[in-house]
Amino acid sequence: IEIFKEAVTTTIAKGGTVLIPAFSIERTQEMLLAFNELVEGHQIPEIPVYLNSPLGINITKVYKKYESWFNENTEAIIKSGDDIFNFKGLIQTPSPEESKAINGDNRPKVIIAGSGMSNGGRILHHEAKYLPDPNSTIIVVGYQAVGTVGRHIVDEEKEVYIHGNPVALRARVVNIHGFSAHKDSEHLVEFVGSTAETVKKVIVVLGEPKSTYFLGQRIHETYDVPVMVPEKGDVIELD
């Protein structure tokens, strides 16, 4: 949160725009909760925070509908009267027209949009405009798979390709791992262990190539269960 707050306040002070590519389920809601706490705690200035994701907007409504399913800490915040997904400055832009109008807002601002790996969705239009701006910042809050625009951004390449066009990367890149919802390798091995007696096969499909092979080998050697690590283009049929 401290890294997140510093990135936002520094960018706003320079008059720039903060871009946050976010997955619509869980990550978008985490971002809204973070901004709710920072804005209402007067830790960052009140600025426009655009939620430019139709799916993210609708999923957030689902979260609100089932507030009794939150953990105890979040329930306590809600019972205090705080709408955890709403704060001063939040602007939801579900329609294409509202989305396109955001780039015409020259104020310092935040844009939360999908997709989370910048391989599609509305975030690409904003990246095309603001990535060349040295006063702006892109905050990456999720895993970026190899080959995606998001991965090229995290690797801080000089330019990335958006809709087939080269876009210079001059904006600051802040990569925050703390928001990740994934279990680490230790927990994944433990998870397999909990079902090792009955599991028929383990297929490792997410992660860096070297890490993926290492995890697969470790699972196989630890529990003696069949493990597959498919490569690009492989087809696996499940009964």
Secondary structure, 3 states (H helix, E strand, C coil): CHHHHHHHHHHHHCCCEEEEECCCCCHHHHHHHHHHHHHHCCCCCCCCEEECCHHHHHHHHHHHHCHHHCCHHHHHHHHCCCCCCCCCCEEECCCHHHHHHHCCCCCCEEEEECCCCCCCCCHHHHHHHHCCCCCCEEEECCCCCCCCHHHHHHCCCCEEEECCEEEECCCEEEECCCCCCCCCHHHHHHHHHCCCCCCCCEECCCCCHHHHHHHHHHHHHHHCCCEECCCCCCCCCCC
